[in-house]
Amino acid sequence: MKHLSEAELIECFYNKNKAANRASRHLERCVSCAEAYAELQNDLALITPAEPPARDAAYGARVWASISASLPRLEERKRRWLRISIWSVLSYASACALLISCAFYTGRLWEHRQPPITAAKQSPPETKQRVVLVLLGDHLDRSERLLVELKHADADSTEMVSPLRDEARSLLAANRICRQEVKQQDDPALAEALARLDHLLAELANQQDGLNAAALARLQEEMNSNSLLFEVRVLRSRIPDQKPAENSRSKGGAI
Amino acid sequence: MYCMGKNDHAAISAILAGDKEAYGELVMRHSQSLFRAAFRITGNEADAEDVVQEAFLRGYRKLESFESRSEFGTWIYQIAVRCALDKIGGHPADETSRVAGADDPEQDEIQVADGAAGPDRLLLSGEIAALQERAMRSLTPAERTAFVLRHMEDRTIAEIAAALGIEPNAAKQTVFRAVQKLRSRMAPLRMKR
């Protein structure tokens, strides 16, 4: 059996009201620990609380009288703190306002001294040129497909002919934009080809009563005589492909 | 104006609102209990009165930090214990009442504090009182305070720890050391029983 240490006996002495105390249960069974505990009780019983000298009912009032004069009013302290706080807050606010004003004024001055940035400056010519090339390439692709379809079109098949006319109307608008862009560039071959394409597209788009065999034959002849399809293909080949990396990636992916 | 007779929290609210006189109610209500504890720790009436005044002054200065969840009585009691501890820490033993050989337990049996003691005054009760006083003075301020709070004021270990500003386990060890020392000092009386 493990006996209780002095520390446990002392703890048991001061917590004797706790019935569930493990030490209390041990003391009921262990004679030697019970004797040691009785000795501890006797020792501590000798140490009686020192009885303080009696203080009359007016003692509290005397204590208050002795200290009240030296106590400041808390509200006054609070108000003083509040005054300091308001002043410091006002100082900070003024400093911040001054700083913001200076920054704003400096910004305005700096802005006036800087030359205005125009849209033309913002977008360099290379970028514009690249956009024109992309549009032109796309337009020539679509025109080439239309001319191929026109070359192999059959006047008896209205299902095939009708979309040709619609596509021609769409291409006609795009072709005029391209011609305007090309006018600014020194490229007479491209300008002439687009002019002939414009003529063909206009005729195809303006077929009000549908594309009959005679009209189709005439357009095919015109296209062949001008070698328009060939010329469009040549012009298209001059324009660099915009998505080479993407194409190579897709090919690599297929492998 | 604060109305006398209200509870501690109402008085504190009034004080914080600027009614200084409301603190007088708290002083009058808790002075007796603070004096009792202070006297038991310091063992001196004048010191105990100083401790009570100092505790109330410190309490007033710290009143804005008082948390309304706790009891003012417990709070000001802890402040008073610390003031008392400061007091006995400043001069832990009253040298004028201390006799030679106070640290020698073997001499406790034959020497008491009163130098004019004659054989007729060596009654057992007087001997016990003298030995108890000497034994208490042999404790460190922290041990003395912890023991007084535990043994005489019946405070819990948690309350003692809070009052001394230490961990509960440390407070328990301090009480334990104090009891050990006191028992050692009081051993001569054990022989006589």
Interface residues (C-beta under 8 A of the other chain):
Chain A: E6 A7 I10 E11 Y14 E39 L40 N42 D43 L44 L46 I47 T48 P49 A50 P52 P53 R55 Y59 G60 A61 V63 W64 S66 I67 S68 S70 L71 P72 R73 L74 E75 E76 K78
Chain B: I15 L16 A17 G18 K20 E21 Y23 G24 V27 M28 R29 H30 S31 Q32 F35 R36 F39 R40 G43 E45 A48 E49 V52 Q53 F56 L57 Y60 L63 E64 I128 Q132 A135 R150 H151 M152 K172 V175 F176 V179 Q180 L182 R183 M186 L189 R190 R193
